[in-house]
Amino acid sequence: MQIAILGTGKMARGIAYALRETAHDITLSSREAARAEQLARDMSAENARTFHGSSYHAATARADVAFLAVPYGHAAGVIASVHDALQEKILIDLTNPLNAGFDGVATPEGTSASEEIARAAGPRVRVVGALKHTFAGTFAEPAINGGPAPDVLIAGDDAEAKKVVAGLVEAMGFGSLDAGPLRVARTLERMTVLLIDLASRNHWNWNAGFKLLH
Ligand SMILES: NC(=O)c1ccc[n+]([C@@H]2O[C@H](COP(=O)([O-])OP(=O)(O)OC[C@H]3O[C@@H](n4cnc5c(N)ncnc54)[C@H](OP(=O)(O)O)[C@@H]3O)[C@@H](O)[C@H]2O)c1
């Protein structure tokens, strides 16, 4: 598959690294194409495989699947800038609408970042909420302290798109669980708030995640 990663920050790098051994064609992208091109060159050299780098729009235009790895507060602007290129594609939204104190969400009751992003992207884009509480540091080694890897809970209204996302997160080394429709992102985003609080109070050094036993 052709994969676009929108953003060059901690999550973008983690996702690219975690997919390094797959056959997918991966393009990192940025507001500044030169920044993504440089990151792609560096990651290609470090990992003995090819990553591409480009602008958000060019990466989205050639993608089947795009990861939205930008702050929620800037997501609407990024979506607007790639709107035409995104149509008919799968958009994996990993944004958390955290408030300034990281102890709650900034979105009102009755919606979520993923639902707002789906509205902005339009009905022809299959938005899937995933990786919301996958800490960036765990992409390098999903097994927590040598134990099991966390599960990625996946919310979305399109079953086929959720299967594609499940395949990608499993290829990264995580477990996957279909958590239900896109509105379940309201819960997933609040679970992130809980995990941040737990990790912070227990000094887990951001090496933590949720694993469901059943
Ligand atoms: N960090 C985590 O552990 C974690 C875990 C789960 C989910 N998330 C979510 O994943 C998303 C990305 O998090 P991150 O930790 O990767 O953030 P980050 O390291 O700060 O990177 C964010 C990226 O967003 C891009 N961006 C686009 N427009 C921007 C703007 N106006 N201002 C600033 N940056 C802008 C930047 O890339 P360019 O400048 O190259 O365009 C930047 O590299 C967030 O929504 C976060 O809630 C994070």
PDBQT file of the ligand as one rigid body, heavy atoms in Angstrom, charges set to zero:
ROOT
HETATM    1  N1  LIG A 301       3.154  11.739  21.582  1.00  0.00    +0.000 N 
HETATM    2  C1  LIG A 301       2.381  10.710  21.909  1.00  0.00    +0.000 C 
HETATM    3  O1  LIG A 301       2.798   9.816  22.686  1.00  0.00    +0.000 OA
HETATM    4  C2  LIG A 301       1.003  10.571  21.292  1.00  0.00    +0.000 A 
HETATM    5  C3  LIG A 301       0.294   9.389  21.510  1.00  0.00    +0.000 A 
HETATM    6  C4  LIG A 301      -0.936   9.203  20.866  1.00  0.00    +0.000 A 
HETATM    7  C5  LIG A 301      -1.462  10.196  20.063  1.00  0.00    +0.000 A 
HETATM    8  N2  LIG A 301      -0.772  11.360  19.913  1.00  0.00    +0.000 N 
HETATM    9  C6  LIG A 301      -1.350  12.395  19.041  1.00  0.00    +0.000 C 
HETATM   10  O2  LIG A 301      -0.606  12.396  17.846  1.00  0.00    +0.000 OA
HETATM   11  C7  LIG A 301      -0.545  13.717  17.310  1.00  0.00    +0.000 C 
HETATM   12  C8  LIG A 301       0.917  14.088  17.058  1.00  0.00    +0.000 C 
HETATM   13  O3  LIG A 301       1.591  14.033  18.294  1.00  0.00    +0.000 OA
HETATM   14  P1  LIG A 301       3.195  14.146  18.358  1.00  0.00    +0.000 P 
HETATM   15  O4  LIG A 301       3.560  13.768  19.746  1.00  0.00    +0.000 OA
HETATM   16  O5  LIG A 301       3.803  13.436  17.213  1.00  0.00    +0.000 OA
HETATM   17  O6  LIG A 301       3.391  15.719  18.194  1.00  0.00    +0.000 OA
HETATM   18  P2  LIG A 301       4.698  16.508  17.741  1.00  0.00    +0.000 P 
HETATM   19  O7  LIG A 301       5.916  15.707  18.033  1.00  0.00    +0.000 OA
HETATM   20  O8  LIG A 301       4.563  17.854  18.319  1.00  0.00    +0.000 OA
HETATM   21  O9  LIG A 301       4.548  16.601  16.162  1.00  0.00    +0.000 OA
HETATM   22  C9  LIG A 301       3.424  17.204  15.594  1.00  0.00    +0.000 C 
HETATM   23  C10 LIG A 301       3.671  17.456  14.114  1.00  0.00    +0.000 C 
HETATM   24  O10 LIG A 301       2.528  18.155  13.620  1.00  0.00    +0.000 OA
HETATM   25  C11 LIG A 301       2.912  18.898  12.482  1.00  0.00    +0.000 C 
HETATM   26  N3  LIG A 301       2.147  20.145  12.421  1.00  0.00    +0.000 N 
HETATM   27  C12 LIG A 301       1.269  20.494  11.450  1.00  0.00    +0.000 A 
HETATM   28  N4  LIG A 301       0.771  21.688  11.645  1.00  0.00    +0.000 NA
HETATM   29  C13 LIG A 301       1.334  22.163  12.770  1.00  0.00    +0.000 A 
HETATM   30  C14 LIG A 301       1.232  23.394  13.463  1.00  0.00    +0.000 A 
HETATM   31  N5  LIG A 301       0.461  24.398  13.024  1.00  0.00    +0.000 N 
HETATM   32  N6  LIG A 301       1.965  23.541  14.586  1.00  0.00    +0.000 NA
HETATM   33  C15 LIG A 301       2.754  22.547  15.033  1.00  0.00    +0.000 A 
HETATM   34  N7  LIG A 301       2.903  21.349  14.417  1.00  0.00    +0.000 NA
HETATM   35  C16 LIG A 301       2.194  21.171  13.276  1.00  0.00    +0.000 A 
HETATM   36  C17 LIG A 301       4.412  19.137  12.612  1.00  0.00    +0.000 C 
HETATM   37  O11 LIG A 301       5.022  18.615  11.442  1.00  0.00    +0.000 OA
HETATM   38  P3  LIG A 301       5.582  19.579  10.313  1.00  0.00    +0.000 P 
HETATM   39  O12 LIG A 301       6.045  20.829  11.023  1.00  0.00    +0.000 OA
HETATM   40  O13 LIG A 301       6.703  18.849   9.691  1.00  0.00    +0.000 OA
HETATM   41  O14 LIG A 301       4.455  19.854   9.385  1.00  0.00    +0.000 OA
HETATM   42  C18 LIG A 301       4.853  18.350  13.830  1.00  0.00    +0.000 C 
HETATM   43  O15 LIG A 301       6.001  17.586  13.585  1.00  0.00    +0.000 OA
HETATM   44  C19 LIG A 301      -1.240  14.628  18.322  1.00  0.00    +0.000 C 
HETATM   45  O16 LIG A 301      -2.540  14.903  17.883  1.00  0.00    +0.000 OA
HETATM   46  C20 LIG A 301      -1.271  13.798  19.600  1.00  0.00    +0.000 C 
HETATM   47  O17 LIG A 301      -2.396  14.071  20.397  1.00  0.00    +0.000 OA
HETATM   48  C21 LIG A 301       0.451  11.576  20.491  1.00  0.00    +0.000 A 
ENDROOT
TORSDOF 0
